[in-house]
Amino acid sequence: MNRLQHETSPYLLQHAHNPVDWYAWKPEAFGRAKAEDKPILVSIGYSTCHWCHVMERESFEDGQVAAFMNEHFINIKVDREERPDVDQIYMEACQAISGSGGWPLNCFLTPDGRPFFAGTYYPPRPAHNRPSWPQLLQYISEAFQTRREEVEDQANQLTEAIRKSDAIFLKKDGLQVPAAEIFTPALAASMYKALMQQADTSHGGFGGAPKFPAAMSLRYLLDYHYLTGAEEALAHVELSLKKMILGGIYDQLGGGFARYSTTRDWLVPHFEKMLYDNALLVGLMADACRLKPDPLYKEAIEETLAFIGREMTSPEGGFYSALDADSEGVEGKFYVWTKQEIDEILGEDAPLFNAYYGVSEEGNWEGVNILHRGFRLRSTRSGELSEAEAGGLSEAETRLFNARAKRIRPGLDDKVLLGWNALMATACCKAYAALGRPAYLQMAGRNIQFLIEKFAAGEGSAMYHTYKEGKGQYDAFLEDYALLIEALIELFSINQDTSLLQQAGKYADHLIAGFLDPDSKLFYFTGAQQEDIILRRKDLYDSATPSGNSTMAHNLHRLGILLGRDDFTRLSVDMLRQVKGSVERYPSSFARWARALLYRVYPMQEVAVVGQNAEGQAKALNAAFVPNMVLMAAAAADEAYPLLAGKGTGGDTNIYVCREYACQRPVKTVEEALEQMREQ
């Protein structure tokens, strides 16, 4: 076994038996590279990456290939989920060289870490106009030894290009633009139209195959509908959610969504299940359910959170990262069925099940069946069935689920990541607000308590990024803190525990002290103390997960109001000034940024509930969908918080709807308060 045996990352442990002399991303690897003046190969992937597994089997397990790698390179394996900062830098290099990226990402560096060549998967033999992995290794090694000056020039150019890449999306004089010129209804409409131009109005979602859920873009449409009344926006959200829930991308027996669909109609998924996708989709479904209750959304929320609780939750209350697409080395094997298998298990109940889930003798994917309900938009499993049929179908599902449980399971990536966990805690809060199930609030509270306790890195507000086997490691990144702050605010909005707000404020101050670039008013992805990467970058894209910067723009806006922190409010506005032009042009790539801009165009509804029944009224307000609402509730006025200051003494319950702390006349009922908000 190589030295990866001492790591905790499931992805690194998968490579611990390779004959390659792998290092983790540790100082000793760079020390050796400098001492021996050898190029570094950094190979980056993650545990549920199908092509990472393929390249390992084909090349990294080959003794002859490994011997060449060991002789000519210092070889480093990186789990992109453990070290997203490393992945960001070298993925940028790959995209600069080839125009595209992906995983496995194989990047060649000078001994001091500057990239000079990068690519993705390489086959063991030349194919499809692509050299073999051994050919590439030979070429890179010879170039490093015989054309070193060219290698150094290429490394310098690539590093400088990466350094400047963030600035492409920033407006140089953005900080001087008056807010009134930026935050206009025309801006909100422009972003809406740009998103709808990409909308697939037949199957939902955006674009063709491969098709990702794009939960953040759909959430913008949901908010835009609420704030403007645009019916087309809501219709597309509903179409998209229903098509996904009824399609093969959704696990019809076990709940939960796969990462993306390889087909435009959501039938054939890439079968891996990621924690963050399910968090974003549960949150979106819960918000859609608050706006317009639908039994199909309720069913999918309940089943997905049951899956998370059953298969993705540690005994301590942390959420695991992912389930692999493969089992027994075959993609999707755990999830698919032949008609014969179903007929044998279900007997006389098989015809109803097969008709309902589109099962056929020939199958719908490579001779097998992916269960789906996508042939029509049915409301729920019982929507068009008699009571007896619905009961029989439910029993058949249970029997097949139990039979499936006996199969060899997909691999589990059981590391616990701070940011992804916080994203799921936020989703649980939203699910509680929508459905009122105490178990979801308990899930969120338990997880947040676990994160604060187990991820704490010594004194102060410093946190770790990842946790496994009782140990946290790697300094937390911007997205970790940002998503944790968001979860704390979300939990506060439900239980009104002001200690959560204070904690959120402390983490925000920690980010401002150690992550903020004072010139651009944007945050670096890494803290000032981190020294094992060649440069600090700013994370701007809302891609598979929300950008830490866009999340902080939201957080600072809400915390500024709740804590009375004008410095937070000003910083949030400055962040939006810088990126406004890019977000307007590319809202699908900056979808959470787009929502942050939307809440400046249509300002926050500041709601204070004060009196004996404040808790009950706050729960009712949270059950409604008001995307631009911040809420504080207490039995009596509290001068420590501007929203609660000077508002009653704890008698009859009053609800105040305010803008910049200027309040309308207080009302007694939630319905009246919601009406006031609609009228503003």
Residue pairs with C-beta under 8 A, 6 or more apart in sequence:
1 16
1 17
2 15
2 16
2 17
2 18
2 19
2 20
2 21
2 22
3 21
3 22
3 23
3 24
4 12
4 13
4 15
4 16
4 18
4 22
4 24
4 77
5 13
5 16
7 13
7 16
7 24
8 415
8 466
8 468
8 469
8 471
8 473
9 47
9 79
9 81
9 82
9 415
9 466
9 468
10 47
10 79
10 411
10 412
10 413
10 414
10 415
11 45
11 46
11 47
11 49
11 52
11 77
11 79
11 81
11 82
11 413
12 22
12 24
12 77
12 79
12 82
14 47
14 53
14 56
15 22
15 56
15 60
15 77
16 22
18 56
18 60
18 61
18 66
19 60
19 61
19 62
19 63
19 66
19 67
19 70
20 60
20 66
20 69
20 70
20 75
21 66
21 69
21 70
21 75
22 75
22 76
22 77
23 29
23 32
23 74
23 75
23 76
23 77
24 76
24 77
24 78
25 42
25 76
25 78
25 83
25 86
25 532
27 532
29 40
29 74
29 76
30 40
30 74
30 111
30 112
30 113
32 38
32 74
33 39
33 40
33 74
33 111
34 111
34 112
36 74
37 111
38 72
38 73
38 74
38 111
38 144
39 72
39 73
39 74
39 108
39 109
39 110
39 111
39 116
39 140
39 141
39 144
39 151
40 73
40 74
40 75
40 76
40 108
40 109
40 110
40 111
40 113
41 69
41 73
41 74
41 75
41 76
41 106
41 107
41 108
41 109
42 76
42 78
42 86
42 90
42 105
42 106
42 107
42 108
42 109
43 60
43 75
43 76
43 77
43 78
43 104
43 105
43 106
43 107
44 77
44 78
44 79
44 80
44 86
44 87
44 90
44 91
44 103
44 104
44 105
44 106
44 107
45 52
45 78
45 79
45 80
45 103
45 104
45 105
46 52
46 79
46 80
46 81
46 103
46 322
46 413
47 79
47 81
47 321
47 322
47 324
47 411
47 413
48 272
48 274
48 322
48 323
48 324
48 325
48 410
48 411
48 413
49 103
49 104
50 270
50 272
50 325
50 326
50 331
51 102
51 103
51 104
51 120
51 121
52 103
52 104
53 326
53 329
54 121
55 104
55 121
55 122
55 133
58 123
58 124
58 133
59 65
59 122
59 124
59 133
59 134
60 66
62 124
65 124
65 133
65 134
65 137
68 134
68 137
68 138
69 75
69 137
72 137
72 141
73 108
73 137
73 141
74 111
78 86
78 87
79 415
80 86
80 87
80 103
80 105
81 321
81 322
81 413
81 415
81 417
81 466
82 415
82 465
82 466
82 474
83 474
84 477
84 479
84 525
85 477
85 525
85 526
85 530
85 533
85 537
86 533
87 105
88 525
88 537
88 539
89 115
89 162
89 533
89 534
89 535
89 537
90 105
90 107
90 109
90 115
90 118
91 101
91 105
92 161
92 162
92 165
92 537
93 107
93 115
93 118
93 158
93 162
94 100
94 101
94 105
94 107
94 118
94 119
94 120
95 101
96 158
96 161
96 162
97 117
97 118
97 119
97 158
98 118
98 119
98 120
100 120
101 120
102 120
102 121
103 120
104 120
104 121
105 118
105 119
105 120
106 118
106 119
106 120
106 122
107 115
107 117
107 118
108 115
108 116
108 117
108 118
108 140
108 144
109 115
109 116
109 155
110 116
110 151
110 152
110 155
112 534
113 533
113 534
114 155
114 156
114 158
114 159
114 534
115 155
115 158
115 159
115 162
116 151
116 152
116 154
116 155
116 158
117 140
117 154
119 136
122 130
122 131
122 132
122 133
122 136
123 130
123 132
123 133
124 132
124 133
124 134
125 132
126 132
126 135
131 139
143 150
143 151
144 151
159 534
159 535
162 535
162 537
163 535
165 537
166 537
166 538
166 540
168 582
169 540
169 579
169 582
170 520
170 522
170 578
170 579
170 582
171 177
171 577
171 578
171 579
171 580
171 581
171 582
174 577
174 578
174 579
174 580
174 581
175 521
175 574
175 577
175 578
177 577
177 580
179 573
179 577
179 600
182 576
182 577
182 580
182 597
182 600
183 576
183 597
183 600
183 601
184 601
185 228
185 601
187 580
187 584
187 597
187 601
188 224
188 227
188 228
188 597
188 598
188 601
188 602
189 228
190 584
191 220
191 583
191 584
191 587
191 594
191 597
191 598
192 220
192 221
192 224
192 228
192 230
192 233
194 584
194 585
194 586
194 587
194 588
195 206
195 217
195 220
195 221
195 587
195 588
195 591
196 221
196 232
196 233
196 236
198 206
198 207
198 588
199 205
199 206
199 236
200 206
200 207
200 208
200 211
200 264
201 236
201 239
203 211
203 243
203 264
203 265
203 266
204 236
204 239
204 240
204 241
204 242
204 243
204 244
204 266
205 211
205 212
205 213
205 214
205 240
205 243
205 244
205 266
206 214
206 217
206 588
208 264
209 261
209 262
209 263
209 264
210 260
210 261
210 262
210 270
211 260
211 261
211 263
211 264
211 266
212 259
212 260
212 261
212 544
213 244
213 249
213 257
213 260
213 277
213 280
213 281
214 240
214 588
214 591
215 277
215 280
215 281
215 283
215 284
216 280
216 542
216 546
216 591
216 592
216 595
217 587
217 588
217 591
218 236
218 237
218 240
218 241
218 284
219 283
219 284
219 287
219 591
219 595
220 587
220 591
220 594
220 595
220 598
221 233
221 234
221 236
221 237
222 233
222 234
222 237
222 284
222 287
222 288
222 291
222 625
222 627
223 595
223 598
223 627
223 628
224 230
224 233
224 598
225 231
225 233
225 234
225 237
225 291
226 291
226 625
226 626
226 627
227 598
227 601
227 602
227 627
227 628
234 291
234 292
237 284
237 288
238 288
238 292
238 294
241 284
241 285
241 288
241 296
241 297
242 296
242 377
243 265
243 266
243 374
243 377
244 250
244 257
244 266
244 281
245 296
245 297
245 299
245 300
246 296
246 372
246 373
246 374
246 377
246 378
247 261
247 265
247 266
247 267
247 372
247 373
247 374
248 258
248 261
248 266
248 267
248 268
248 269
248 365
248 370
248 371
248 372
248 374
249 257
249 258
249 260
249 261
249 266
249 267
249 269
250 256
250 257
250 258
250 266
250 300
251 257
251 258
251 273
251 307
251 335
252 357
252 371
252 372
252 373
252 397
253 371
253 397
253 400
253 401
253 404
254 303
254 307
254 311
254 401
254 404
255 300
255 302
255 303
255 304
255 305
255 306
255 307
256 273
256 278
256 303
256 304
256 307
256 308
257 273
257 277
257 278
257 281
257 304
258 269
258 270
258 271
258 272
258 273
258 277
258 325
259 269
259 270
259 272
259 273
259 274
259 277
259 325
260 269
260 270
261 267
261 268
261 269
261 270
262 268
262 269
262 270
265 374
266 372
266 374
267 364
267 365
267 370
267 372
267 374
268 364
268 365
268 370
269 332
269 370
270 325
270 331
271 325
271 326
271 331
271 332
271 334
271 335
271 410
272 322
272 323
272 324
272 325
272 410
273 322
273 323
274 321
274 322
274 544
275 308
275 312
275 319
275 320
275 321
275 322
275 417
275 420
275 421
275 423
275 424
276 420
276 423
276 424
276 544
276 545
277 544
278 304
278 307
278 308
278 424
278 427
279 420
279 423
279 424
279 426
279 427
280 423
280 427
280 545
281 304
282 301
282 304
282 305
282 424
282 427
282 428
282 430
282 431
283 426
283 427
283 430
283 431
285 297
285 300
285 301
286 297
286 301
286 427
286 430
286 431
286 433
286 434
286 435
287 430
287 434
287 625
287 627
288 294
288 297
289 297
289 298
289 301
289 434
289 435
290 430
290 433
290 434
290 623
290 624
290 625
291 625
294 379
295 379
295 380
295 383
296 378
296 379
296 380
298 434
298 435
299 380
299 381
301 431
301 434
301 435
302 435
302 437
305 428
305 431
305 440
305 443
308 319
308 424
308 443
309 443
311 320
311 323
311 412
312 319
312 320
312 323
313 319
313 320
313 443
314 320
314 414
314 416
316 450
316 454
317 446
317 447
317 449
317 450
318 416
318 421
318 447
318 450
318 451
318 454
318 467
319 416
319 420
319 421
319 424
319 447
320 412
320 413
320 414
320 415
320 416
321 413
321 414
321 415
321 416
321 417
321 420
322 412
322 413
323 410
323 411
323 412
323 413
324 410
324 411
324 412
324 413
325 331
325 332
325 410
326 332
326 333
326 410
326 411
327 333
327 334
327 407
327 408
327 409
327 410
327 411
328 408
332 365
332 370
333 407
333 408
334 404
334 407
334 408
334 409
334 410
335 370
335 371
335 404
336 365
336 368
336 369
336 370
337 359
337 368
337 369
337 371
337 400
338 363
338 367
338 368
338 369
339 354
339 359
339 360
339 361
339 363
339 369
342 350
342 353
342 354
342 359
342 369
342 400
343 350
343 354
345 399
345 400
345 403
346 353
346 396
346 399
346 400
349 392
349 395
349 396
350 396
352 389
352 392
352 393
352 396
353 359
353 393
353 396
353 397
353 400
354 360
356 373
356 381
356 393
357 369
357 371
357 372
357 373
358 364
358 369
358 371
358 372
358 373
358 374
358 375
359 369
359 371
360 369
363 369
364 370
364 372
378 384
381 390
381 393
381 394
382 390
385 393
414 468
415 466
415 467
415 468
416 466
416 467
416 468
417 465
417 466
417 480
418 451
418 455
418 463
418 464
418 465
418 466
418 467
418 476
418 480
418 483
418 484
419 465
419 477
419 479
419 480
419 482
419 483
419 484
419 545
419 548
420 483
420 545
421 447
421 450
421 451
422 448
422 451
422 480
422 483
422 484
422 486
422 487
423 483
423 486
423 487
423 545
423 546
424 447
425 443
425 444
425 447
425 448
425 451
425 487
425 490
425 491
426 444
426 483
426 486
426 487
426 490
428 440
428 441
428 443
428 444
428 447
429 440
429 441
429 444
429 487
429 490
429 491
429 493
429 494
430 490
431 437
431 440
432 438
432 440
432 441
432 444
432 494
433 494
433 622
433 623
434 623
436 619
436 623
441 494
441 495
444 487
444 490
444 491
445 491
445 495
448 484
448 487
448 488
448 491
448 500
451 484
452 503
454 467
454 472
455 463
455 464
455 467
455 472
455 476
456 462
456 463
456 464
456 472
457 463
457 464
457 472
457 475
457 476
460 510
461 506
461 507
461 509
461 510
462 475
462 476
462 510
463 472
463 475
463 476
463 480
463 481
463 484
463 507
464 472
464 473
464 474
464 475
464 476
465 472
465 473
465 474
465 475
465 476
465 477
465 480
466 472
466 473
466 474
467 473
475 526
475 527
475 529
475 530
476 527
477 525
477 526
477 539
477 548
478 511
478 515
478 523
478 524
478 525
478 526
478 539
478 548
478 549
478 552
479 525
479 539
479 545
479 546
479 547
479 548
479 551
480 548
481 507
481 510
481 511
481 515
481 548
482 511
482 546
482 548
482 549
482 551
482 552
482 555
483 546
483 548
483 551
484 507
485 504
485 507
485 508
485 551
485 552
485 555
485 559
486 551
486 554
486 555
488 500
488 501
488 503
488 504
488 507
489 500
489 501
489 504
489 555
489 558
489 559
489 562
491 497
491 500
492 498
492 500
492 501
492 504
492 562
493 622
493 630
493 631
494 618
494 619
494 622
496 614
496 615
496 618
496 632
496 633
496 634
498 640
498 641
501 559
501 562
501 563
504 555
504 559
505 559
505 563
505 565
508 552
508 555
508 556
508 559
508 568
511 523
511 552
512 571
514 527
514 528
514 529
515 523
515 524
515 526
515 527
515 528
516 522
516 523
516 524
516 571
517 523
517 524
517 538
520 538
520 578
521 571
521 574
521 575
521 577
521 578
522 538
522 540
522 549
522 575
522 578
522 579
523 538
523 539
523 548
523 549
523 552
524 536
524 537
524 538
525 536
525 537
525 538
525 539
525 548
526 533
526 536
526 537
530 536
538 549
539 547
539 548
539 549
540 547
540 549
540 550
540 579
540 582
540 590
540 593
541 547
541 589
541 590
542 550
542 589
542 590
542 591
542 592
542 593
543 589
546 592
547 590
547 592
547 593
549 575
549 579
549 593
550 590
550 592
550 593
550 596
551 592
552 572
552 575
553 572
553 575
553 576
553 593
553 596
554 572
554 592
554 595
554 596
554 599
556 568
556 569
556 571
556 572
556 575
557 568
557 569
557 572
557 596
557 599
557 600
557 604
558 604
558 630
559 565
559 568
560 566
560 567
560 568
560 569
560 572
561 569
561 604
561 606
561 630
561 642
561 643
562 630
562 632
562 641
562 643
563 641
564 641
564 642
572 596
573 600
575 596
576 593
576 596
576 597
576 600
579 590
579 593
580 597
582 590
583 590
583 593
583 594
583 597
587 594
595 627
598 628
599 627
599 628
602 628
603 628
603 659
603 660
604 628
604 629
604 630
604 659
605 626
605 628
605 629
605 630
605 657
605 658
605 659
605 677
605 680
606 630
606 643
606 657
606 658
606 659
606 660
606 661
606 663
607 621
607 629
607 630
607 631
607 632
607 643
607 655
607 656
607 657
607 658
607 673
607 677
608 631
608 632
608 633
608 643
608 644
608 647
608 655
608 656
608 658
608 663
609 617
609 618
609 621
609 631
609 632
609 633
609 634
609 653
609 654
609 655
609 656
610 633
610 634
610 635
610 636
610 637
610 644
610 647
610 648
610 650
610 653
610 654
610 656
611 617
611 635
611 648
611 650
611 651
611 652
611 653
611 654
612 635
612 650
612 651
612 652
612 653
613 653
614 633
614 634
614 635
614 653
615 633
617 633
617 653
617 655
617 670
618 631
618 633
620 670
621 629
621 631
621 655
621 670
621 673
621 674
622 631
624 670
624 674
626 674
626 677
629 677
630 643
632 641
632 643
632 644
634 644
635 650
636 648
636 649
636 650
637 644
637 645
637 646
637 647
637 648
637 649
637 650
638 644
638 645
639 645
639 646
642 661
643 656
643 658
643 661
647 654
647 656
647 666
648 654
652 668
653 668
654 666
654 667
654 668
655 666
655 667
655 668
655 669
655 670
655 672
655 673
656 663
656 664
656 666
657 663
657 664
657 667
657 673
657 676
657 677
657 680
658 664
659 680
664 676
667 673
667 676
